[in-house]
């Protein structure tokens, strides 16, 4: 009887702690990538943390959550959950920073890819040519409906917004580091 009471108490404390993370440290939904203009726009959003996160699961496997892809173009307005992990986005943020800052003008690119089976995976590519122009292309499948539909796009991106995307992702991961206690994102 006493042991069951202790376990219930631990679960309640842990659940409250995860809820506090959502409201106090990170304002959700959190926009990480926002590319385009009013005619055509792509946005990648961290929508919410997975349900059932415990202190043990966060320490052993890191934080996890749900991402949304939003694409608006000439009367089309799509918004759905996508198959992506926090770890994939973490490494992509470094690749994008490297492609933008170090390899600028050298035909560089940064690729955000999930490890799902083709054609069910997600992919976002920022490609920079020799003169520094950026082209963003993406392919995302809708995980809410069994990967039966999705979006595919390609657009030119204004170079002035690339640094703001990198800063948004860096701030997001700094907050996750504060919650998780380390930068081991999976």
C-alpha positions in Angstrom: 0.0 0.0 0.0 2.7 2.4 0.9 4.7 1.6 -2.2 1.7 2.3 -4.5 1.2 5.7 -2.8 4.8 6.7 -3.4 4.6 5.8 -7.1 1.3 7.7 -7.6 2.9 10.7 -5.9 6.0 10.5 -8.1 3.8 10.3 -11.3 1.8 13.4 -10.2 4.9 15.4 -9.5 6.5 14.4 -12.8 3.3 15.2 -14.7 3.1 18.7 -13.1 6.8 19.3 -13.9 6.3 18.5 -17.6 3.3 20.8 -17.6 5.3 23.5 -16.0 7.9 23.2 -18.8 5.3 23.8 -21.4 3.9 27.0 -19.9 6.9 28.5 -18.2 9.9 28.0 -20.4 8.6 27.5 -23.9 5.6 29.2 -25.4 3.8 26.7 -27.5 3.3 26.4 -30.4 6.8 27.6 -31.2 7.6 28.8 -34.8 11.0 27.5 -35.8 11.2 28.1 -39.5 9.1 30.8 -41.4 10.0 31.2 -45.0 8.2 33.1 -47.8 5.9 36.0 -48.4 2.1 36.4 -48.4 1.7 34.6 -51.8 3.7 31.5 -50.7 4.7 30.7 -47.2 6.1 27.6 -45.3 6.3 27.4 -41.6 7.7 24.6 -39.4 6.2 24.7 -35.9 6.9 22.7 -32.7 3.3 22.2 -31.6 3.4 20.2 -28.3 5.4 17.8 -26.2 4.4 14.1 -26.4 2.0 13.0 -23.7 3.2 10.7 -20.9 6.7 12.2 -20.6 8.2 11.3 -17.2 11.4 12.4 -15.5 12.9 9.0 -16.3 11.9 9.0 -20.0 13.3 12.6 -20.4 16.6 11.6 -18.8 17.0 8.4 -20.7 15.6 9.3 -24.2 15.3 13.1 -24.2 12.3 15.3 -24.9 10.0 14.4 -27.7 7.1 16.2 -29.4 4.9 16.9 -32.3 5.9 19.1 -35.3 3.5 20.7 -37.7 4.1 21.8 -41.3 2.1 24.8 -42.5 2.1 25.7 -46.2 0.0 28.5 -47.8 0.0 29.2 -51.5 -2.5 30.8 -53.8 -5.7 29.7 -52.0 -4.2 26.5 -50.6 -3.8 26.3 -46.8 -2.3 23.1 -45.4 -1.5 22.4 -41.8 -0.7 18.9 -40.4 1.5 16.9 -38.1 4.7 15.6 -39.6 7.1 12.8 -38.8 10.2 14.6 -37.3 12.3 14.3 -34.2 13.9 17.0 -32.1 17.3 15.4 -32.7 16.9 15.7 -36.5 16.0 19.4 -36.2 19.0 19.9 -33.8 21.5 18.6 -36.3 19.8 20.5 -39.1 20.2 23.8 -37.2 24.0 23.2 -37.2 24.1 22.3 -40.8 22.1 25.4 -41.8 24.3 27.6 -39.7 27.4 26.0 -41.4 26.0 26.3 -44.9 25.0 29.9 -44.3 28.0 31.2 -42.4 31.0 29.1 -43.4 30.3 27.7 -46.9 28.4 30.8 -48.2 28.9 31.0 -52.0 30.2 27.4 -52.4 27.0 25.5 -53.5 26.3 24.5 -50.0 23.1 23.0 -48.6 21.5 21.9 -45.3 19.0 19.0 -45.3 16.4 18.3 -42.6 15.3 14.7 -43.1 13.3 12.2 -41.0 14.3 8.6 -41.1 10.9 7.3 -42.1 10.6 4.9 -45.0 10.3 6.6 -48.4 8.0 8.1 -49.5 6.7 8.6 -46.0 9.6 10.7 -44.7 9.9 14.4 -44.4 12.6 16.5 -46.1 13.4 20.2 -46.1 16.4 21.5 -48.1 18.0 24.9 -47.9 20.4 25.1 -51.0 22.7 28.1 -51.5 24.3 28.7 -54.9 27.6 30.4 -55.8 26.2 33.9 -55.6 24.4 33.2 -52.3 20.8 32.8 -53.5 18.8 30.4 -51.4 16.3 28.0 -52.6 14.1 26.1 -50.1 12.4 22.9 -51.2 10.4 20.5 -49.1 8.4 17.3 -49.1 6.2 16.5 -46.1 3.7 13.7 -45.7 0.7 14.0 -43.4 1.1 11.7 -40.5 -2.4 12.3 -39.2 -4.0 10.4 -42.1 -1.7 7.5 -42.5 0.7 9.3 -44.8 -1.8 9.3 -47.7 -1.4 13.0 -48.6 1.2 15.8 -48.1 2.9 18.7 -49.7 5.8 19.3 -51.9 7.2 22.7 -52.8 10.1 24.8 -53.9 10.6 28.5 -53.4 13.2 31.2 -53.3 14.0 32.5 -49.9 15.2 36.0 -48.9 18.7 35.7 -47.5 17.9 38.2 -44.8 15.6 35.8 -43.0 18.1 32.9 -42.8 19.8 34.3 -39.7 16.5 34.8 -37.9 15.6 31.1 -38.6 19.0 30.0 -37.1 18.4 32.3 -34.0 14.9 30.9 -33.5 16.2 27.3 -33.5 19.1 28.2 -31.2 16.7 29.8 -28.7 14.4 26.8 -28.9 17.3 24.4 -28.2 18.6 26.5 -25.3 15.2 26.3 -23.7 15.0 22.5 -24.3 18.5 22.2 -22.7 17.2 24.1 -19.7 14.3 21.7 -19.4 16.2 18.5 -20.2 19.4 19.4 -18.4 21.6 18.5 -21.4 21.8 18.8 -25.1 21.5 15.1 -25.9 18.6 15.4 -28.4 17.3 12.3 -30.1 
